[in-house]
């Protein structure tokens, strides 16, 4: 059994150093306890000290060879270190203990592919998508295998499935763009490369309870931000605020924490605190486009339109490719009656993000109000998928535009679809409007 490693804590925040030292002392005091060694490994792992974590996971695995977690975590950090052959061995040991654990299968397939064993990797990826057809990362892995084997057509199909499941999956969009380029489909390649540029670091959310236990030990500012965003997505805004406050407490110069707090405080109606968070963010870094964007949204909500427009323009001055800022600036111009300028901003938004449904909707609105019904219909037809809470409204807009164009048959088709969607999601106010229009059309 390897001896405990020497710690490396320079450059870490005091709270993190304290956490590591406490776990290290526990492992020294209980050197033959698998749990104590494993916990130290998990803490080192969560702060990406993989070489040290590997030693401690090995100790835990030797002390408790029947533990799936220690074998899987060992394989995971070996993969992170680029030691793919050893990772394959460890992950196979883990899967022998728990054969149905999909995240371990996926990591084994990734290790096999990285170790230049594409056939074995492809077999595992196929097993995963058969087990779970909605597993975007497995479709992405299978597409990479097919591309490496020279089958660009099959690769494009697999990668397109990954992108359909998670449209903002950056790596999959890049791989799909590459596959289309090899197939000679330049327009499709360009479209997906733009989606990659807009979502370079976005990956599908992982469902992995073992790795989640490691991540839960992270007391860094980044971890608090990550947890806060997850809470916000789940609707727990007060919990999200508390996590962000912990982030800026752990690192007072964590500007992203203050930028996110602008939006979070605004959503719970604490506007003064939102403004305070904006000022703090600007004092740390005055060159963050998302800071001015969040502030601009706050100013719009407070009906301070000149300040909102100024903030959006500042965001675009820093980042001219900010699709959401183009869309918001377009809306501000539209309500002021500057439709041509608004349309230009909306087009810039969809130029940066072709899948930007709200921007397409705004373009369609302008065309419909200008009597350009064919063009409006074309825009609305682009935003009928994916099926979500906005779909009923988009179907309704399409139906209403067909009605204004004098096409009663298509108007009824899409309004009835909108009615069904609104009813399924209990969107009562929208449903009332749709039913009134359907009744009028049916007469």
Residue pairs with C-beta under 8 A, 6 or more apart in sequence:
1 58
1 59
1 62
1 63
2 55
2 58
2 59
4 24
4 27
4 28
4 31
4 37
4 40
4 55
4 56
4 59
5 51
5 52
5 55
5 56
7 20
7 21
7 24
7 52
8 49
8 52
9 16
9 17
9 20
9 21
12 20
12 47
13 219
13 220
13 221
13 250
13 251
15 219
15 250
16 47
16 219
16 220
19 43
19 217
19 219
20 40
20 43
20 44
20 47
23 36
23 39
23 40
23 43
24 40
26 36
26 39
26 40
27 33
27 36
27 37
27 39
27 40
27 56
29 36
30 36
31 37
32 63
33 63
34 59
34 60
34 61
34 63
34 64
34 67
34 70
35 60
37 56
37 59
37 60
37 63
38 56
38 57
38 60
38 64
38 67
38 69
38 70
38 73
40 56
41 53
41 54
41 55
41 56
41 57
41 59
41 60
41 70
41 73
42 53
42 73
42 213
42 214
42 217
43 217
44 50
44 52
44 53
44 56
45 53
45 57
45 73
45 76
45 77
45 214
46 214
46 215
46 217
46 218
46 223
47 218
47 220
48 80
50 77
50 80
50 81
51 81
53 73
53 77
54 74
54 77
54 78
54 81
57 70
57 73
57 74
57 77
58 74
60 67
60 70
61 67
61 70
61 71
61 74
61 90
64 70
65 71
66 97
67 97
68 94
68 97
68 98
68 101
68 210
69 210
69 213
71 90
71 91
71 93
71 94
71 97
72 90
72 91
72 94
72 98
72 101
72 103
72 104
72 107
72 210
73 210
73 211
73 214
74 90
74 94
75 87
75 88
75 89
75 90
75 91
75 93
75 94
75 104
75 107
75 108
75 111
76 87
76 107
76 211
78 84
78 86
78 87
78 90
79 87
79 91
79 107
79 110
79 111
79 114
82 114
84 111
84 112
84 114
84 115
85 115
87 107
87 111
88 108
88 111
88 112
88 115
91 104
91 107
91 108
91 111
92 108
94 101
94 104
95 101
95 104
95 105
95 108
98 104
101 210
102 128
102 131
102 132
102 135
103 206
103 207
103 208
103 210
103 211
105 124
105 127
105 128
106 124
106 128
106 135
106 137
106 138
106 141
108 124
109 121
109 124
109 125
109 128
109 138
109 141
110 121
110 141
112 118
112 120
112 121
112 124
113 121
113 141
113 144
113 145
113 148
118 145
118 148
118 149
121 141
121 145
122 142
122 145
122 146
122 149
125 138
125 139
125 141
125 142
125 145
126 142
128 135
128 138
129 135
129 138
129 139
129 142
132 138
134 165
135 165
136 161
136 162
136 165
136 166
136 169
136 172
136 204
137 162
137 203
137 204
139 158
139 159
139 161
139 162
139 165
139 172
140 158
140 159
140 162
140 169
140 171
140 172
140 175
142 158
143 154
143 155
143 156
143 157
143 158
143 159
143 162
143 172
143 175
143 176
143 179
144 155
144 175
146 152
146 154
146 155
146 158
147 155
147 159
147 175
147 178
147 179
147 182
152 179
152 182
152 183
153 183
155 175
155 179
156 176
156 179
156 180
156 183
159 172
159 175
159 176
159 179
160 176
162 169
162 172
162 176
163 169
163 172
163 173
163 176
163 192
163 195
165 204
166 172
166 202
166 204
167 195
167 355
167 386
168 195
168 198
168 199
168 202
169 199
169 202
169 203
169 204
170 196
170 199
170 200
170 201
170 202
170 203
171 196
171 203
173 192
173 193
173 195
173 196
173 199
174 192
174 193
174 196
176 192
177 188
177 189
177 190
177 191
177 192
177 193
177 195
177 196
178 189
180 186
180 188
180 189
180 192
181 189
191 354
194 351
194 352
194 353
194 354
195 353
195 354
195 355
197 321
198 321
198 323
198 352
198 353
206 212
215 223
215 226
219 250
220 250
220 251
221 247
221 248
221 250
221 251
221 254
221 257
222 247
224 243
224 244
224 246
224 247
224 250
224 257
225 243
225 244
225 247
225 254
225 256
225 257
225 260
227 243
228 239
228 240
228 241
228 242
228 243
228 244
228 247
228 260
228 264
229 240
229 260
231 237
231 239
231 240
231 243
232 240
232 264
237 264
237 267
237 268
238 268
240 264
241 261
241 264
241 265
241 268
244 257
244 260
244 261
244 264
245 257
245 261
247 254
247 256
247 257
248 254
248 257
248 258
248 261
251 257
253 284
255 281
255 284
255 285
255 288
255 291
258 277
258 278
258 280
258 281
258 284
258 291
259 277
259 281
259 288
259 290
259 291
259 294
260 294
261 273
261 274
261 277
262 274
262 277
262 278
262 281
262 291
262 294
262 295
262 298
263 274
263 294
263 297
263 298
264 274
265 271
265 273
265 274
265 277
266 274
266 294
266 297
266 298
266 301
271 298
271 302
274 298
275 295
275 298
278 291
278 294
278 295
278 298
281 288
281 291
282 291
285 291
287 318
288 318
289 314
289 315
289 316
289 318
289 319
289 322
289 325
290 315
292 311
292 312
292 314
292 315
292 318
293 311
293 312
293 315
293 322
293 324
293 325
293 328
295 311
296 307
296 308
296 309
296 310
296 311
296 312
296 315
296 325
296 328
297 308
297 328
299 305
299 307
299 308
299 311
300 308
300 328
300 332
305 332
305 335
305 336
308 328
308 332
309 329
309 332
312 325
312 328
312 329
312 332
313 329
315 322
315 325
316 322
316 325
316 326
316 329
319 325
321 352
322 352
323 348
323 349
323 350
323 352
323 353
323 356
323 359
324 349
326 345
326 346
326 348
326 349
326 352
326 359
327 345
327 346
327 349
327 356
327 358
327 359
327 362
329 345
330 341
330 342
330 343
330 344
330 345
330 346
330 349
330 359
330 362
331 342
331 362
333 339
333 341
333 342
333 345
334 342
334 362
334 366
339 366
339 369
339 370
342 362
342 366
343 363
343 366
346 359
346 362
346 363
346 366
347 363
349 356
349 359
350 356
350 359
350 360
350 363
353 359
357 382
357 383
357 390
357 394
358 390
360 379
360 380
360 382
360 383
361 379
361 380
361 383
361 394
361 397
363 379
364 375
364 376
364 377
364 378
364 379
364 380
364 383
364 397
364 401
365 376
365 397
367 373
367 375
367 376
367 379
368 376
368 397
368 400
368 401
368 404
373 401
373 402
373 404
373 405
374 405
376 401
377 398
377 401
377 402
377 405
380 394
380 397
380 398
380 401
381 398
383 390
383 394
384 391
384 394
384 395
384 398
385 391
387 421
389 425
389 427
391 421
392 418
392 419
392 421
392 422
392 425
392 427
392 430
392 434
393 418
393 430
395 414
395 415
395 417
395 418
395 421
396 414
396 415
396 418
396 422
396 430
396 433
396 434
396 437
398 414
398 418
399 410
399 411
399 412
399 413
399 414
399 415
399 417
399 418
399 437
400 411
400 415
400 437
402 408
402 410
402 411
402 414
403 411
403 415
403 437
403 441
408 441
411 441
412 438
412 441
412 442
415 434
415 437
415 438
415 441
416 438
418 430
418 434
419 431
419 434
419 435
419 438
421 427
422 430
422 431
422 434
423 431
